[in-house]
Amino acid sequence: MNIFVFIPTYNEKENLEPLIRDIMKYPENFNILVVDDLSPDGTGGIADRLTEEYSGRVHVLHREGLRGRGYAGMAGFQESVSLGADAVIEMDADFSHQTRYLPEFAKSLETNDIVIGSRYIPGGATEGWGWNRKVNSWVANQLAKRILGLPFKDNTSGYRGFKKEILVNLPWNRFISPGPSILQEMLFHALPKNPRCIEIPIVFIDRTAGYSKISLMVIIKWIRALLKIRLAGR
């Protein structure tokens, strides 16, 4: 399969180059699409330089207009498909999602439509989290499960893969998530297609460079978005 690793970025200059070089160690069927929301720290320029160095395997999309994790997600998945992806694996840029799992994602996508990197199945874990973040993550996972009826052990994982056949049939024009609720909205709309799904264990490592974009306001907006997704229905 022609696999695209989609990386949404905003102010990730410390992390992006080493991450891309790490992924480029894998076979040539692994490609990269960086979707940058006009990062003021120069992340986009780093991506441009690496597209020249790894011509044909690294691509970059500089988004203008409305910024947000949801808008970047919609653009990234659709652009990956237009570039020829048979499957798309989304991961964070901060090394919290380790590249060593990419071969397992690829293998699992050969026989599944959706693959989720799960922190909450045997073999999965988190590192570097305090008790408060663990509680927040558990509550968020339960909210996604209760509000949208998502059946997975890890409904808030941002490390996941989708077959092209799932992505091209999602109702992108009806999506309403400007922020991180895009993670759950995609699953919400994909499940009625009865996709073959699997969760694989991952160890999530807290970032060591840059800063997290999660805040109390982001969490409040995320909960509101889940309620809106539910009310809008499929």
N, C-alpha and C positions, 0 to 999 in steps of 0.2 A: 504493500500500500504506500501511496504517497502521503506522508504524514506531515501536517503543519503544527508546530508548537506556537501557539498564540500567546503573546505576553503583553498585557496592557500595562502602560507605564505612565507615571507622573512623578517627577523628581526622584529618579532612581540612578543618578549618575555613578554612584559608588558601586552599584550592583550589576548594571546591565552588561558591561563588557565582559567581566569574568563569567557571567551566566551564559552569554552567547558562546563564548569560547569553549565552555564546558559542554554545551549541547552539540557543538560542531565536531566533537570527538566521536559522535555516534554515526551510524551508516548514512549514506547519501540520501536515503529516502526520508530522512528527518530534515525538515525545513523550518524556518522561523519567520513569523510575522510579528513585528513590534508595532503596536498601536499606541502612539504617544499623543497625549492631550496638551501639546504645546508646553512642555515642561520648561519653566523659566531657568532651571539649573543646568540646561545643556544636554539633557538626556537624548533629545531628538538628534542633536548633532553627532553624538556617539553612535547612535543607530545608523545614521547616514554613512559614517565612515566604515562601519562594519559591513554594510551592504555592498560597498565597493570591494572590500577585502574578500568577502565570501559571496561573490557575484553568483546569482542564480539560486542560492540557498537561504540567504537572509534578505528579508523584505521589510519595508517600513511604511507605515501609513501615518501621516501627520494630520490629526483631526483638528478642524476649526469649528467654530460655532459653540453650541452647548457642550460643556464638559461634564464628565461624570462616568462612573464605572459602568453603568448600564449602557450608555451611548457607545462607549468604547467596546463593550462586549458585543453589541449588535453589529457594529462595524467590523470587528475583528473576525467573527465567525463567518460572516457573509463574504468578506474580502478573501479569507483563506480558501473558501470554496471556489470563488472566481479565479483564484490563482492555480487551481487544479488539485486541491486537497481531496483525498479519499476519506480522510479522518482528521479531526482537529483535536489537539490536546491543549487545554488552557492551563496555565500555571502563573503564579505570582513571580515578580521580578526580584524579590528580596532574599532568595535562597531558603525561604521557609518551606518551599516545595523542592525537594531534592531531585536532581536530574537522574539519579540512579534508578528511579522508578520508571523512567520513560520506556525502556525495553519491555517491561511488564505491561504497561499501558498498551503498547503497540500489539503485543501478542494477544492480550485480552480483547482488543478491538477487532481481531480477525474473526471472532465468533460471537461478539456482542455489539449492540448498537450504542450503549451508553456504559461508560466505565467511570466509577467514582473512586477517587483516592480517599479512603476512610480512616479517620482517627479513632473511630469508635467500634471497630470490630477487632477480634483477636489478632494481635500483631501490630495494631495501630496504636499511636500514642502521640503525646505532645511533649516538647522539651522547652524549658525556659519560661513556663507559665506559672504565675502565682495562683493561689486558690480563687481569687476574685475573677480572674480571666477564665478559669476553668468553669466556674459557676455561670458566668455570662454566656460562654459558648454552649453549655448544656441547655440553658434557658432558650437561647436563640434556636437551637436545633429542635427543641420541643415546640416552640411557637410555629416554626415552619411546618412541622409535622401536623400540628393541630389545625392551623388555619388553612393550609393548602392541601392537606391530606397526603403529603409526601411520605413514601413508605420506607425510606432508606435509614440506615443507622446514622449516617452523616449527611444531613440535608443541607448543610451550610458549607461544605467543602468547595473550595475554589480550584482544586486540582482534579480535573475530570476530562474525559474524552468523549467525543461524539462522532458517529459515522456520518458521512455526507448525506446519506438518505434521510436521516433524522433532521439535519439542519435545513435542507432545502424545503422541507414540509412544515417548518414552524411558521406560525402566522406573525412574522416580524412586524408587519404594519399595524398590528394590534397591541404590540408590547408597550407597556407603560412605565417600565422601571428606569429611572434616571441614574440610580445608584446600585449598590450591591445586591439588591433584591432580584437583579437579572439572573443570579445563580438559581434561585428558586423558580422564577417565572419560566425559564427554559424547561425545567423538569416538569412543571405543572402542565405545560402545553404539549410536552412530548409523550407523557404517560398514556393518554388515550389511544395512541398508535400501537400500544402493546409492544414496546421495544424490548429487546433482550438486554437486561441490565445486570451488572455485577459490581460489587464493591471490592476493592483490593486494599490491603492494609498499607498505610503510610505513617511515617513518623514526621510530625510537623515540628519544625525547629523555629523558634522565635528569631526574628531578624536581628542581625548584629550591626547593620549599617543602614543609614537613612532613618526615616521615621514612619510610624504607622499613620494611616489616614482615618482610622476609626476614632470617632468621638461620640459623646452622648447624643449630639444632634443627629449624627449619621444613623445611630441606632434607632432613635425615635422616628426618623424618616423611613427607615427600613421597615419598621413595624407597620406604619401607615401604608406603605407600598404593598405589603403582603395583604392587608385588608382590602385594598383597592383591587388587587389582582383577583382575590376571591369573589368580590362583588361583581367584577366585570365578567367573570366566568370564562369558559372556553368558547 
